Amino acid sequence: MFVAVARITLSIPEAGSLKSKRHVVHKVLDKVKARFNVSAAEVADLDLWQRATLGIASVANEHTFAQESISKVVRFIEEMYVAPVVSWTSEVIPLGGDLFGEDDTSFAGEARSTVRTLADAEREAAGVEHADDLPELHSPTPHPRDRGGRPGKSGKKALSDEERARAIEDLRRRLRDSRRAASRRLGDEDP
């Protein structure tokens, strides 16, 4: 099973109030829900008059179908000419199969055997060399794909140290951004 999610930012320059913005957003969401079998909602920028961020989710049995369904929704919104699409990002998340198995070769079994915290990842990204301060960073059991699970599906190579550091930095940035957005929604100042 694959879950495709997208975050679509719309510009609504003609909106003079939240009421007129909501009218545009509801029009887009209603048409998307009527035409496609997806879940859709406004997920951010709730208090901004001239910008709306929509979240779209779709479930499919194939990766390509999940990605294609999200792409069709974005194309449909762009062709509606109600509000221009400023930006959009999408991601397809695989669920099931090896993920929720009970044996130690599944993702769940591997997750039970290895617990890492954000502090561990930050120390790794910072290149801390104090071996006595660092917990074991690698799973004692190899990844299921390394043991021959799901032949022909692996296709992924191990990340280099540089790529891993970039990925960790990207996660930190996304976490900071989401915290800032949450604090703005609550009316707090930037943390």
Secondary structure as UniProt FT lines:
FT   STRAND          2..11
FT   TURN            13..14
FT   HELIX           18..35
FT   STRAND          39..44
FT   TURN            46..47
FT   STRAND          51..60
FT   HELIX           63..80
FT   STRAND          85..94
FT   HELIX           97..100
FT   TURN            104..105
FT   HELIX           107..113
FT   HELIX           118..126
FT   TURN            131..133
FT   HELIX           144..147
FT   TURN            151..152
FT   HELIX           161..185
FT   TURN            186..187
//
